[in-house]
Amino acid sequence: QGAQESLTAQHMQTTQELARHRLDLQAAQATGRAQDDLEAKNAALREKLAAMQSEMTAQREELFATQRDLDQAMYRIQSKEVLDQVQRERSNLRSSSSMMTAPS
């Protein structure tokens, strides 16, 4: 009967170890699923970030192009103003020069 009790005790101990092992396995599986979920969310966030960076790059390029167009337009306006001023001054010089040389 002592052998039977010993065997029963070993069986109970083994059953408890098996139950603990099953709990550990379930926890590991749950952790694995959580890890997989986190990795999937991380991958989705990386894709979203890459798309946002691409959009920002496109907007930056568009902004640079708009700034370049604006700079060129301002240069043309300023150049025209300078040319108009030069033409007015030439016209004024011609007028005053012809008045000085006109017979009285």
Order of alpha helices (4+ residues) and beta strands (2+ residues): alpha
